[in-house]
Amino acid sequence: MIIAIDGPAGSGKSTIARMLAKRLGFKYLDTGAMYRALTWKALQHGVDLKDANALCQLMDQTAIELRSTGDGLQICIDGANVTEKIRLPSVTNNVHFISNTPSVRQRMVKLQRTLASEGNIIAEGRDMGTVVFPHAEKKFFLDAEIEERARRRHGEMNLPENEISYTDVIKDIEIRDKRDTTRDNSPLRKSEDAIYLNTTKMLVEEVISRILKELESVIKK
């Protein structure tokens, strides 16, 4: 079974997907982390991020693994744990080059579908319900007001006071939203059959409960 969760940055989809997977005993597929992992490797090897052929060659020579552990999800590149490294600002600021390259996305989609074929999965990203898993048993689109999304992101950063301001985070999210929704290949959008949830004023457990309620019809007890 595949449960697809999409949404913009800061909408809560990663937290919700991770908790749902643990609650249901499903695997958690963090597709954004996969693009980040390839971005990190490209930066390490000095690959031109605007060279589609070079990026495809790198992808073909790279093993990306998602390992579930008691502490959460580990992202591995060629056997090395890069879970923390892929969250560096250098990766965040350049991952759009990878995600906007159609030939790379084609390879990622193939890999994501292969991973999903291994068992029940919660797939989280920006094109899960529209492109990667259009026939998922259940689809959700999480959203929130941009001010709330920025507040969440700013709180997650755990940086020294004033290093990155709340205003800067809002600007960053606005840029990411525009990139995600206007790109030619697999733009962020709500699938017609996805259930829309605005999480602005919802606690995490409230979102979980709402989704579990919606899943009652497809998950056998």
Sequence and secondary structure as in RCSB ss.txt:
>XXXX:A:sequence
MIIAIDGPAGSGKSTIARMLAKRLGFKYLDTGAMYRALTWKALQHGVDLKDANALCQLMDQTAIELRSTGDGLQI
CIDGANVTEKIRLPSVTNNVHFISNTPSVRQRMVKLQRTLASEGNIIAEGRDMGTVVFPHAEKKFFLDAEIEERA
RRRHGEMNLPENEISYTDVIKDIEIRDKRDTTRDNSPLRKSEDAIYLNTTKMLVEEVISRILKELESVIKK
>XXXX:A:secstr
 EEEEE  TTSSHHHHHHHHHHHHT EEEEHHHHHHHHHHHHHHTT  TT HHHHHHHHHT  EEEEEETTEEEE
EETTEE TTGGGSHHHHTTHHHHHT HHHHHHHHHHHHHHHTTS EEEEESSIIIII TT SEEEEEE  HHHHH
HHHHHHH   TTSS HHHHHHHHHHHHHHHHH SSS     TTSEEEE TT  HHHHHHHHHHHHTTTS  
